[in-house]
Amino acid sequence: MGGCPMINRRKFIKTGSIAAVATALSIDSLDAMANGALKQLTILHTNDVHSQIEPFPMNGSRNQGLGGVARRAALIKKIRSEQPNVLLLDAGDIFQGTPYFNLYGGELEIKLMSEMGYDAATMGNHDFDNGLEGFYKQLPHANFPILISNYDFSDTVMHKSTQSYKIFNKAGLKIGVFGIGIELKGLVGEKNYGNTIYQDPVSKANEVAGLLKKELHCDLIICLSHLGYKYSDNKVSDQTLAQNNDHIDLIIGGHTHTFLAKPQDVKNRAGRITTINQVGFAGINLGRIDYYFESYRGKKLLTSSPYMISDQLDS
């Protein structure tokens, strides 16, 4: 399953990630954490879970025994007990892939995400598989917002059911999160997306990120993208968006089921870094990125390694 080695996060934490970051920033780690000069923000994320509620069966397949919502929930709970400032995000394709979706239409998936305390999610193409009405029917079960900036649902049942962006406040930091979706025409049946108007993802992303940065003064801007990591043709991807934006710090991607062993840093058109991450599909991995903010100099550094969801999480 290339690019997805078992990672012992406990060892990573014991090596002193805070101390390493503080050293890189030339400050004393304990004093910095104690007096608030160094603030940590932990981003946890999934994409393309595709209704995979249970672990893959032990049938000899390459993914046997991996994934499972109960294990992911336990891991998220453990991380939250260790870190005070956590955001849990999803980059779309919540639905479709197992009989649970066929039987319950996405109700179970949304309820479980609410139980796990997801802070926000965006929409993927398969989230339209029961039509707009099918997705709308499940929204009362969501204790988190659906963020999507470039789908105009004004003339549909989904009107006012989604948000373009949301700002989260963590440790005095303002974290702006917004969503961007893939073009639906040719990928989703027309009857399933109805009168949804698709808007150019790059221009819309720049519009929203510019608002979050320049007018709403966010300290970090995150795009939940279901565009796909990269393509051999000129189709718009996360790579395209990363290279052609000014203010996005992190793109949490989906759609292409790409297992990135570590996040990729891309220089954007403003000469700054936009980071891309994606963690495969089916809840096999839980992505993690830690940002550290130094109050006086405003620097931020990130570290990351994915958790593989398996029965060996505590090994």
C-alpha positions as CSV (number, residue, x, y, z in Angstrom):
1,M,0.0,0.0,0.0
2,G,2.8,2.3,-1.0
3,G,3.6,5.3,1.1
4,C,1.7,4.1,4.2
5,P,4.1,2.6,6.7
6,M,3.0,1.8,10.2
7,I,3.9,4.8,12.3
8,N,4.4,4.7,16.0
9,R,3.2,8.2,17.0
10,R,4.0,7.6,20.6
11,K,7.7,7.4,19.8
12,F,7.4,10.6,17.7
13,I,5.9,12.5,20.6
14,K,8.5,11.1,23.1
15,T,11.3,12.5,20.9
16,G,10.2,16.0,22.0
17,S,8.5,17.6,19.0
18,I,7.8,20.7,21.0
19,A,11.5,21.0,22.0
20,A,12.6,20.4,18.4
21,V,10.2,23.1,17.1
22,A,11.3,25.5,19.9
23,T,15.0,24.9,19.0
24,A,14.2,25.7,15.4
25,L,12.6,28.9,16.5
26,S,15.5,29.7,18.9
27,I,13.3,29.8,22.0
28,D,13.1,27.8,25.2
29,S,10.4,25.3,24.7
30,L,9.1,24.9,28.3
31,D,9.2,28.6,29.0
32,A,7.5,29.3,25.6
33,M,4.7,26.9,26.2
34,A,4.2,28.1,29.8
35,N,4.0,31.8,29.0
36,G,2.0,31.4,25.8
37,A,4.8,32.6,23.5
38,L,4.5,29.3,21.6
39,K,1.0,28.0,20.7
40,Q,0.3,24.6,19.1
41,L,-2.5,23.8,16.8
42,T,-3.2,20.2,15.8
43,I,-5.1,19.5,12.6
44,L,-6.6,16.0,12.2
45,H,-8.2,15.1,8.9
46,T,-9.7,12.4,6.7
47,N,-10.9,12.2,3.1
48,D,-12.8,9.8,0.9
49,V,-14.0,7.6,3.8
50,H,-16.7,6.2,1.5
51,S,-19.0,4.8,4.2
52,Q,-16.3,2.5,5.6
53,I,-17.7,2.0,9.1
54,E,-16.0,-1.3,10.0
55,P,-12.3,-2.3,9.4
56,F,-11.6,-4.1,6.1
57,P,-12.3,-7.8,6.5
58,M,-9.5,-10.3,7.0
59,N,-9.8,-11.7,3.5
60,G,-6.2,-11.5,2.3
61,S,-6.6,-8.1,0.6
62,R,-4.0,-5.4,0.9
63,N,-6.2,-3.4,3.2
64,Q,-7.3,-6.3,5.5
65,G,-7.8,-5.3,9.1
66,L,-7.3,-1.6,8.4
67,G,-9.6,1.3,9.1
68,G,-12.7,1.3,11.3
69,V,-14.7,4.2,12.9
70,A,-14.4,2.8,16.4
71,R,-10.6,2.8,16.3
72,R,-10.5,6.3,14.7
73,A,-12.8,7.6,17.4
74,A,-10.6,6.2,20.2
75,L,-7.5,7.7,18.6
76,I,-9.1,11.1,18.2
77,K,-10.2,11.0,21.8
78,K,-6.7,10.2,22.9
79,I,-5.2,13.0,20.9
80,R,-7.7,15.5,22.2
81,S,-6.7,14.4,25.8
82,E,-3.1,15.3,24.9
83,Q,-3.6,18.5,22.9
84,P,-5.8,21.4,23.9
85,N,-6.2,22.9,20.4
86,V,-7.5,20.4,17.9
87,L,-9.5,20.8,14.6
88,L,-11.0,17.7,13.0
89,L,-11.8,18.1,9.3
90,D,-12.9,16.0,6.3
91,A,-12.4,16.7,2.6
92,G,-15.4,15.0,1.1
93,D,-16.8,11.7,-0.3
94,I,-18.3,10.8,3.0
95,F,-20.8,8.6,1.2
96,Q,-20.9,5.5,-1.0
97,G,-18.8,2.3,-0.9
98,T,-20.4,-0.1,1.6
99,P,-23.9,-1.5,2.2
100,Y,-24.3,0.9,5.1
101,F,-24.8,3.7,2.6
102,N,-27.2,1.6,0.5
103,L,-29.3,0.8,3.6
104,Y,-29.2,4.0,5.5
105,G,-28.5,6.7,2.9
106,G,-25.6,8.3,4.8
107,E,-27.4,8.8,8.1
108,L,-25.0,6.5,10.0
109,E,-21.9,8.2,8.5
110,I,-23.0,11.7,9.5
111,K,-24.1,10.6,13.0
112,L,-20.8,9.0,13.6
113,M,-18.9,12.0,12.4
114,S,-21.0,14.1,14.8
115,E,-20.2,11.7,17.6
116,M,-16.5,12.0,16.8
117,G,-16.7,15.8,17.0
118,Y,-15.8,16.8,13.4
119,D,-15.5,20.5,13.2
120,A,-16.2,20.8,9.5
121,A,-16.4,18.9,6.2
122,T,-16.7,19.6,2.5
123,M,-18.6,17.8,-0.2
124,G,-17.2,15.3,-2.7
125,N,-18.8,14.0,-5.9
126,H,-20.1,10.8,-4.3
127,D,-22.0,12.9,-1.7
128,F,-24.4,13.6,-4.5
129,D,-25.1,9.9,-5.1
130,N,-28.6,10.0,-3.6
131,G,-29.1,13.4,-5.2
132,L,-29.3,16.8,-3.5
133,E,-32.4,15.6,-1.6
134,G,-30.6,12.6,-0.3
135,F,-27.7,14.7,1.1
136,Y,-30.1,17.4,2.5
137,K,-32.1,14.7,4.3
138,Q,-29.0,13.8,6.4
139,L,-28.0,17.3,7.4
140,P,-30.1,17.3,10.6
141,H,-27.8,14.7,11.9
142,A,-24.7,16.8,11.4
143,N,-23.4,18.8,14.4
144,F,-20.8,20.4,12.1
145,P,-21.0,22.7,9.1
146,I,-20.7,21.6,5.4
147,L,-18.3,24.1,3.9
148,I,-18.4,24.7,0.1
149,S,-17.5,27.9,-1.7
150,N,-17.8,27.2,-5.4
151,Y,-21.1,25.4,-5.5
152,D,-24.0,27.8,-5.7
153,F,-27.1,26.0,-4.3
154,S,-29.4,29.0,-4.5
155,D,-31.9,27.3,-6.8
156,T,-31.9,24.0,-5.0
157,V,-33.2,22.3,-1.8
158,M,-29.7,22.9,-0.4
159,H,-30.1,26.7,-0.4
160,K,-28.7,28.1,2.9
161,S,-27.7,24.6,4.1
162,T,-24.0,25.0,3.5
163,Q,-21.5,27.7,4.4
164,S,-18.7,29.2,2.3
165,Y,-16.3,29.3,5.2
166,K,-16.1,29.2,9.0
167,I,-13.6,30.8,11.4
168,F,-12.5,28.7,14.4
169,N,-10.9,30.4,17.5
170,K,-8.1,28.3,19.1
171,A,-5.8,29.7,21.8
172,G,-6.3,33.2,20.6
173,L,-5.7,32.3,17.0
174,K,-8.2,32.7,14.2
175,I,-8.3,29.7,11.8
176,G,-10.2,30.2,8.6
177,V,-11.5,27.1,6.9
178,F,-13.4,26.9,3.6
179,G,-14.3,24.2,1.0
180,I,-13.8,23.8,-2.7
181,G,-15.5,21.1,-4.9
182,I,-14.7,19.4,-8.1
183,E,-16.6,20.1,-11.4
184,L,-19.8,17.9,-11.3
185,K,-20.7,17.8,-15.0
186,G,-19.5,14.6,-16.5
187,L,-18.7,13.1,-13.1
188,V,-22.2,13.2,-11.4
189,G,-25.5,12.6,-13.1
190,E,-27.3,15.8,-13.9
191,K,-30.4,14.9,-12.0
192,N,-28.3,14.3,-8.9
193,Y,-26.9,17.9,-8.8
194,G,-29.9,19.6,-10.4
195,N,-29.5,23.4,-10.6
196,T,-26.3,23.5,-8.7
197,I,-24.0,26.2,-10.3
198,Y,-20.3,25.2,-10.4
199,Q,-17.9,28.2,-10.1
200,D,-14.2,28.2,-11.0
201,P,-12.4,26.7,-8.0
202,V,-9.1,28.7,-8.3
203,S,-10.8,32.1,-8.6
204,K,-13.3,31.3,-5.9
205,A,-10.6,30.0,-3.6
206,N,-8.6,33.2,-4.0
207,E,-11.7,35.3,-3.3
208,V,-12.6,33.5,-0.1
209,A,-9.0,33.1,1.1
210,G,-8.4,36.8,0.4
211,L,-11.5,37.7,2.5
212,L,-10.3,35.5,5.4
213,K,-6.8,36.9,5.3
214,K,-7.2,40.6,4.5
215,E,-10.6,41.5,6.0
216,L,-11.2,38.9,8.7
217,H,-7.5,38.7,9.7
218,C,-7.1,34.9,10.1
219,D,-3.8,33.6,11.4
220,L,-4.1,30.3,9.3
221,I,-6.2,29.5,6.3
222,I,-7.2,26.0,5.4
223,C,-8.9,24.8,2.2
224,L,-10.8,21.5,2.3
225,S,-10.5,20.5,-1.3
226,H,-12.1,17.7,-3.3
227,L,-10.3,18.6,-6.5
228,G,-7.8,15.8,-6.5
229,Y,-4.1,15.8,-5.9
230,K,-2.7,16.1,-9.4
231,Y,-3.5,15.0,-13.0
232,S,-1.5,14.3,-16.2
233,D,-3.8,16.7,-18.1
234,N,-4.8,20.3,-17.4
235,K,-7.6,19.4,-15.1
236,V,-7.6,21.6,-12.0
237,S,-6.0,19.9,-9.0
238,D,-4.6,20.7,-5.6
239,Q,-1.3,21.3,-7.3
240,T,-2.9,23.9,-9.5
241,L,-4.6,25.6,-6.6
242,A,-1.4,25.6,-4.5
243,Q,0.6,27.2,-7.2
244,N,-2.0,29.8,-8.1
245,N,-3.1,31.2,-4.8
246,D,-1.9,34.0,-2.4
247,H,-3.2,33.2,1.0
248,I,-3.9,29.5,1.6
249,D,-1.6,27.9,4.2
250,L,-2.9,24.3,4.0
251,I,-4.9,22.3,1.4
252,I,-6.5,19.2,2.8
253,G,-7.2,17.2,-0.3
254,G,-9.4,14.3,-1.5
255,H,-10.9,12.6,-4.5
256,T,-7.8,10.9,-5.9
257,H,-7.3,8.6,-2.9
258,T,-3.7,9.7,-2.7
259,F,-1.6,8.4,0.2
260,L,1.0,11.0,0.9
261,A,3.7,9.8,3.4
262,K,4.2,13.4,4.3
263,P,2.7,16.8,3.3
264,Q,4.0,18.5,0.2
265,D,5.1,22.2,0.3
266,V,4.4,24.2,-2.8
267,K,5.5,27.8,-3.5
268,N,2.4,29.8,-4.3
269,R,2.2,32.9,-6.5
270,A,2.8,35.2,-3.6
271,G,6.2,33.4,-3.0
272,R,5.0,31.8,0.2
273,I,4.3,28.1,1.1
274,T,1.0,26.3,0.6
275,T,1.1,22.8,2.0
276,I,-0.9,19.9,0.5
277,N,-1.9,16.8,2.4
278,Q,-4.1,13.8,1.6
279,V,-4.4,10.5,3.4
280,G,-5.7,7.9,1.0
281,F,-9.3,6.6,1.4
282,A,-11.7,4.5,3.5
283,G,-10.4,5.8,6.9
284,I,-7.2,3.8,6.6
285,N,-5.2,6.8,7.8
286,L,-5.9,9.7,10.0
287,G,-3.9,12.7,8.9
288,R,-2.1,15.0,11.4
289,I,-0.4,18.3,11.0
290,D,0.9,20.3,13.9
291,Y,1.4,24.1,13.6
292,Y,3.3,26.1,16.1
293,F,2.9,29.9,16.4
294,E,5.4,32.1,18.1
295,S,3.7,35.2,19.4
296,Y,6.4,37.8,18.9
297,R,7.9,36.8,15.5
298,G,4.8,35.2,14.0
299,K,6.7,32.2,12.6
300,K,5.0,28.9,12.2
301,L,6.5,25.5,11.6
302,L,4.7,22.2,11.0
303,T,5.4,18.6,11.5
304,S,3.3,15.6,10.4
305,S,3.1,11.9,10.2
306,P,-0.1,10.0,9.4
307,Y,-1.7,7.5,11.8
308,M,-2.6,4.2,10.2
309,I,-5.8,3.0,11.7
310,S,-5.3,-0.7,12.6
311,D,-5.4,-3.0,15.6
312,Q,-1.7,-2.1,16.3
313,L,-2.4,1.5,17.2
314,D,-1.1,1.0,20.7
315,S,1.8,-1.2,19.8
